[in-house]
């Protein structure tokens, strides 16, 4: 795999987050790859991870590779100046293919990679990331490791994959319609999601709707649009919230802060970030 091209010359006082499409050999198993950098002269950066239902593998120089299971509440991380992290986000439902574990065994848990793949595999990955001479090379090393794991990957559950597609924003209005379209009972669908995703269909539907709202926010920022109260209410309506109070409830649930605080933080910290590999599929669903 050739190195992922990254912009050079990060100012020491800045922080940056960029997402990339996965290596072609990993498509279907990996949703995206990402790099997070905090300049050596920057202030500590608080990263707020909103639950999205997927599992991530995260590496940083001098640290043990970690696996972050499906989140049900926000994960708040303090990144110190000089930090560089690289990660991959597995496709929804892909964890059992890589590990043989039920995804529910990792729900709400962050663990060292060696707990899943053994000490030798984790040490080899850590060494490859430590030896990388750039964030691009570190991300390449991580994806090469994941590609080796994928060689023995089992097939994903096709019914879960079909259900996940229907639970994306702007598609099914409720889980019941998904069950009916797939000719499966509620209990059967829950069991399949328990194994493959680690989060039941209804909570995942809510997470994906909120991710759709975040995609609209990122798109508006990219276009330079003003995110005032009227535009916020419009976006809340577009993604399926009954009103702004409904959005506020879900925003606090998934980020720990109100929409007003979230937008202020996003404007201050995230202008110039690239979330297109995660937001584009959500926005594309609006046209289908």
BELZI-V713254 format. One record per backbone hydrogen bond with DSSP energy under -1.0 kcal/mol. NH is the residue of the N-H (numbers start at 1). CO is the residue of the C=O. If there is no record, write none. Layout:
# BELZI-V713254
{{NH:CO} {NH:CO}}
This chain:
# BELZI-V713254
{{14:11} {16:37} {18:35} {19:274} {20:33} {26:23} {27:24} {29:26} {30:26} {31:89} {32:89} {33:20} {34:87} {35:18} {36:85} {37:16} {38:83} {39:14} {41:12} {42:39} {45:79} {47:77} {49:75} {56:68} {57:88} {58:66} {59:86} {63:60} {66:58} {67:111} {68:56} {69:109} {75:49} {77:47} {79:45} {82:38} {83:80} {85:36} {86:59} {87:34} {88:57} {89:32} {90:55} {91:29} {94:91} {98:94} {98:95} {99:95} {100:96} {103:195} {104:194} {105:102} {106:103} {108:70} {109:106} {111:67} {113:65} {115:112} {116:113} {117:113} {118:114} {122:118} {123:119} {124:120} {125:121} {126:122} {127:123} {128:124} {129:125} {130:126} {131:127} {138:134} {139:135} {140:136} {141:137} {142:138} {143:139} {144:140} {145:141} {146:142} {147:143} {148:144} {149:145} {150:146} {152:149} {153:150} {154:97} {161:157} {162:158} {163:159} {164:160} {165:161} {166:162} {167:163} {171:168} {172:166} {179:175} {180:176} {181:177} {182:178} {184:179} {189:185} {190:186} {191:187} {192:188} {193:189} {194:190} {195:191} {196:192} {197:193} {198:193} {204:200} {205:201} {206:202} {207:203} {208:204} {209:205} {210:206} {211:207} {212:208} {213:209} {214:210} {215:211} {216:212} {217:213} {218:214} {219:215} {220:216} {221:217} {222:218} {223:219} {224:221} {225:220} {228:226} {232:228} {233:229} {234:230} {235:231} {236:232} {237:233} {238:234} {239:235} {240:237} {241:236} {247:243} {248:244} {249:245} {250:246} {251:247} {252:248} {253:249} {254:250} {255:251} {256:252} {262:258} {263:259} {264:260} {265:261} {266:262} {267:263} {268:264} {269:265} {270:266} {273:270} {274:17} {278:275} {279:275} {280:276} {283:279} {284:280} {285:281} {286:283} {287:284} {288:285}}
